Amino acid sequence: MPSHSGRQVPALDDPAFRLEVQSFLNGLPDLLVDASDPLDATRRYRSALFEAGLAALDYPVEYGGRGLDRRYVEAFRQEASGRMPREIGHVYGIGVDMCLPTIRDHGDAALKERFLRSGLSGEEVWCQLYSEPGAGSDLAGLTTRAVRDGDEWVVTGQKVWTSGAQHSDLGILLARTDWEAPKHRGISMLVLPMRQPGVEVRPLRQMTGVAQFNEVFMDGARIPANWVVGNPGDGWRMAVALLAHERSSIGAGGGRQPIPTDRLIELARHHARTSDPLVRQELADLHIGTRIIRWLNQRDDIHPSITKLWRSRQGRAAAAVAARLAFPGGPAWVGASAGDSEPDGFEDPDGSHWAYGVLDACAHSLGGGTDEIQSNTLGERVLGLPREPAVDRDIPFNQVPGMNG
Ligand SMILES: Cc1cc2nc3c(=O)[nH]c(=O)nc-3n(C[C@H](O)[C@H](O)[C@H](O)COP(=O)(O)OP(=O)(O)OC[C@H]3O[C@@H](n4cnc5c(N)ncnc54)[C@H](O)[C@@H]3O)c2cc1C
């Protein structure tokens, strides 16, 4: 059985590093004072972080990193907790937290040279081209195809739920390159240049009213032949490696946040509900959940699905409490205006963010793999339970009914 015992990450005893981080954080208000919009603010932040040598603490020095260990990453997170200006968004999260670590760990020297520095410094934005209309939880059933044509791959197919594709320069793409190999063995991981005629991005409006994710149509899109992460046909192993980064990042607080408990306490005060024993109990449970997630993240070698599941449950529980406290204002909310940015934060007890947060909470248990899939993963990989039965795992993919290539 694999070891996921969860050792505590040792605390960092390096006051000079902590001062360095604090000094960088102190400069953020001035850096962002005249940012034109959240995208501009996020770009400025990323570029300044890189210039300060704080963007890639655990990356090799030759790619703009500092070559430090995980204690420094954790110390940065501790220092930055609660101090990030609200206008800084998540547009770089998929690149920095998921695609770039996968390239760092599995890409060849040419890929690292081409993509790491530009991604870490914020010159290029990435998206994740995994899910398809017929392949979400069953990701290995994907049917987007990439065919070699001289010095290039030619890609045809459709992706869906692609967060941030509208801002992206590059996409980490899973495509089928061998239809005769079994399902998991004919997939390759490629890097797709998003800004080309063969790629069309169409926004999808969510029930929150904003359009943060998209459909992506590829029709004869072109990729240089050597932009393959790992080897052709080894894409499933790469995909799993990237998903582990995704789940750790979500578990550790990347991307969408559960509604903070202190904001819910304020909301309860505003509605004169702090003496209600049920509300008090729910708020105490949420406080405990926040602490547990924080402690889980201080552990090393813990399976990322554990923290991902905790965050997802916390996100939904916090939204349910918010809905009960904010009623009846929530259902009357008319939705955010067009665009892809969230409404303002949870400071105003009558603000529109409450309804946004309640509706958006469904996404906690979907993005990055559903709760059921995390539980399956834990059952199989951590508890050593038998694999889920599958009739299509070991036969050539083009012999699976309906997949004749
Ligand atoms: C906010 C958000 C952002 C996203 N961003 C991206 C992105 O950037 N890039 C990307 O590629 N994808 C993205 N996704 C897609 C996400 O990864 C998929 O929605 C998710 O993997 C589920 O796939 P599906 O939607 O096709 O649901 P399905 O796979 O059709 O699942 C439907 C239901 O069946 C259950 N189910 C399915 N199979 C099993 C099983 N074997 N055992 C038990 N239960 C099962 C699921 O848990 C779920 O409840 C995003 C999704 C959301 C909500």
The ligand as an SDF file (V2000), in Angstrom:
LIG
                    3D

 53 58  0  0  0  0  0  0  0  0999 V2000
  -15.6960   25.4140  -12.0130 C   0  0  0  0  0  0  0  0  0  0  0  0
  -15.1550   24.3260  -12.8920 C   0  0  0  0  0  0  0  0  0  0  0  0
  -13.9770   24.5060  -13.5690 C   0  0  0  0  0  0  0  0  0  0  0  0
  -13.4900   23.5120  -14.4030 C   0  0  0  0  0  0  0  0  0  0  0  0
  -12.3410   23.7590  -15.0980 N   0  0  0  0  0  0  0  0  0  0  0  0
  -11.8750   22.8270  -15.9470 C   0  0  0  0  0  0  0  0  0  0  0  0
  -10.7100   23.1040  -16.7450 C   0  0  0  0  0  0  0  0  0  0  0  0
  -10.1230   24.1700  -16.6570 O   0  0  0  0  0  0  0  0  0  0  0  0
  -10.2840   22.1650  -17.6130 N   0  0  0  0  0  0  0  0  0  0  0  0
  -10.9050   20.9580  -17.7300 C   0  0  0  0  0  0  0  0  0  0  0  0
  -10.4440   20.1410  -18.5120 O   0  0  0  0  0  0  0  0  0  0  0  0
  -12.0280   20.6710  -17.0160 N   0  0  0  0  0  0  0  0  0  0  0  0
  -12.5230   21.5840  -16.1230 C   0  0  0  0  0  0  0  0  0  0  0  0
  -13.6610   21.3250  -15.3830 N   0  0  0  0  0  0  0  0  0  0  0  0
  -14.3740   20.0710  -15.6130 C   0  0  0  0  0  0  0  0  0  0  0  0
  -14.3150   19.0950  -14.4450 C   0  0  0  0  0  0  0  0  0  0  0  0
  -13.0490   18.4920  -14.3670 O   0  0  0  0  0  0  0  0  0  0  0  0
  -15.4310   18.0620  -14.7270 C   0  0  0  0  0  0  0  0  0  0  0  0
  -16.6630   18.7450  -14.5790 O   0  0  0  0  0  0  0  0  0  0  0  0
  -15.3880   16.9090  -13.7680 C   0  0  0  0  0  0  0  0  0  0  0  0
  -14.2280   16.1320  -13.9640 O   0  0  0  0  0  0  0  0  0  0  0  0
  -16.6360   15.9940  -13.9250 C   0  0  0  0  0  0  0  0  0  0  0  0
  -16.8350   15.6320  -15.2370 O   0  0  0  0  0  0  0  0  0  0  0  0
  -18.2900   15.8170  -15.9080 P   0  0  0  0  0  0  0  0  0  0  0  0
  -18.7040   17.2430  -15.6780 O   0  0  0  0  0  0  0  0  0  0  0  0
  -18.2060   15.3270  -17.3010 O   0  0  0  0  0  0  0  0  0  0  0  0
  -19.2710   14.9170  -15.0400 O   0  0  0  0  0  0  0  0  0  0  0  0
  -19.5100   13.3380  -15.2130 P   0  0  0  0  0  0  0  0  0  0  0  0
  -18.1920   12.6700  -15.3250 O   0  0  0  0  0  0  0  0  0  0  0  0
  -20.5120   13.1260  -16.2810 O   0  0  0  0  0  0  0  0  0  0  0  0
  -20.1200   12.9680  -13.7910 O   0  0  0  0  0  0  0  0  0  0  0  0
  -21.5180   13.1060  -13.4830 C   0  0  0  0  0  0  0  0  0  0  0  0
  -21.7300   12.5450  -12.0760 C   0  0  0  0  0  0  0  0  0  0  0  0
  -21.4600   11.1240  -12.0710 O   0  0  0  0  0  0  0  0  0  0  0  0
  -20.5120   10.8160  -11.0510 C   0  0  0  0  0  0  0  0  0  0  0  0
  -19.6160    9.7440  -11.5030 N   0  0  0  0  0  0  0  0  0  0  0  0
  -19.0420    9.6260  -12.7240 C   0  0  0  0  0  0  0  0  0  0  0  0
  -18.2430    8.5330  -12.7750 N   0  0  0  0  0  0  0  0  0  0  0  0
  -18.2950    7.9660  -11.5430 C   0  0  0  0  0  0  0  0  0  0  0  0
  -17.6800    6.8130  -10.9770 C   0  0  0  0  0  0  0  0  0  0  0  0
  -16.8280    6.0560  -11.6710 N   0  0  0  0  0  0  0  0  0  0  0  0
  -17.9450    6.5190   -9.6630 N   0  0  0  0  0  0  0  0  0  0  0  0
  -18.7970    7.2990   -8.9330 C   0  0  0  0  0  0  0  0  0  0  0  0
  -19.4330    8.3950   -9.4400 N   0  0  0  0  0  0  0  0  0  0  0  0
  -19.1740    8.7340  -10.7230 C   0  0  0  0  0  0  0  0  0  0  0  0
  -19.7240   12.0930  -10.8520 C   0  0  0  0  0  0  0  0  0  0  0  0
  -19.1010   12.1280   -9.5830 O   0  0  0  0  0  0  0  0  0  0  0  0
  -20.7990   13.1580  -11.0320 C   0  0  0  0  0  0  0  0  0  0  0  0
  -21.5040   13.3380   -9.8310 O   0  0  0  0  0  0  0  0  0  0  0  0
  -14.1760   22.2960  -14.5520 C   0  0  0  0  0  0  0  0  0  0  0  0
  -15.3820   22.0940  -13.8500 C   0  0  0  0  0  0  0  0  0  0  0  0
  -15.8640   23.1010  -13.0280 C   0  0  0  0  0  0  0  0  0  0  0  0
  -17.1570   22.8740  -12.2930 C   0  0  0  0  0  0  0  0  0  0  0  0
  1  2  1  0
  2  3  1  0
  2 52  2  0
  3  4  2  0
  4  5  1  0
  4 50  1  0
  5  6  2  0
  6  7  1  0
  6 13  1  0
  7  8  2  0
  7  9  1  0
  9 10  1  0
 10 11  2  0
 10 12  1  0
 12 13  2  0
 13 14  1  0
 14 15  1  0
 14 50  1  0
 15 16  1  0
 16 17  1  0
 16 18  1  0
 18 19  1  0
 18 20  1  0
 20 21  1  0
 20 22  1  0
 22 23  1  0
 23 24  1  0
 24 25  2  0
 24 26  1  0
 24 27  1  0
 27 28  1  0
 28 29  2  0
 28 30  1  0
 28 31  1  0
 31 32  1  0
 32 33  1  0
 33 34  1  0
 33 48  1  0
 34 35  1  0
 35 36  1  0
 35 46  1  0
 36 37  1  0
 36 45  1  0
 37 38  2  0
 38 39  1  0
 39 40  1  0
 39 45  2  0
 40 41  1  0
 40 42  2  0
 42 43  1  0
 43 44  2  0
 44 45  1  0
 46 47  1  0
 46 48  1  0
 48 49  1  0
 50 51  2  0
 51 52  1  0
 52 53  1  0
M  END
$$$$
